[in-house]
């Protein structure tokens, strides 16, 4: 059974290089037919809140920032 993955990203941080790496990761997950959902942080909803609300629904959580998120 494939694992369900939650990907949390800050869409306004990081560089073009980070965006490229993120796109590569997404393509690799798609090729392997993983089930995943992407949630974006906002100025009012941080990664910690998303994790608390969603953690029981996923097997893995990836956090992608560029602003020191991880």
N, C-alpha and C positions, 0 to 999 in steps of 0.2 A: 504494500500500500504506500502510495506517495505521501510524503509529509506535506502538511499545509504550512505555508510560510507567510508571515506578515512582514512586509518591508516598510519601515518608517523612514521618511526622508524629509530633510529641510530643503524645500525647493528654491530658496533664495540664498543659500550659502554655498560656498565652495567656488571652484573655478571650472573653466571649460574642460580641463583635464579630468576633474572629478565627474563631470557629466558624462564624459566618454566612458569612464570606468563603470559608471552606473548602467549605462546602456549595454555594455558588454555583459554585465552580470545578468540583466534582464533577458538578453538574448540566449544566454546559456541556460537559464532556468526554463525558458520556453522550449528550447530544443529537447530538454530532458522531461518535458511535460509535467513539471511541478505545478501544483496548485498554489497560487500566491495572490496576495492582495497588497496594493500599495496605498499607504495613508501618508498624507503630508502634514507636517507640523505647521502651525500658524502662530501668529503673535499671541493668541490666547490659549491655544492648545499645544502643549509640549509633548515630547516623546514619552515622558514619564506618565502622563495622563492617558495617552493612547495605550501604552502597555498595560496599565492597571485595568482599563476597560476591555481590552481585547485578549489578554494573555491566555485565557482558558480556551479560546477558540482555535489556537494555532499550536503546532508542534515546535516551530522555530520562529525566532524574531530576529530580523536583520535591521540594524540602525545605521543609516547613511547620512552623514552630515557634511563636514567640511569646515564647520565652525566649532569643532571641539565637542560635538555631540556625544561621541562614543567614549 
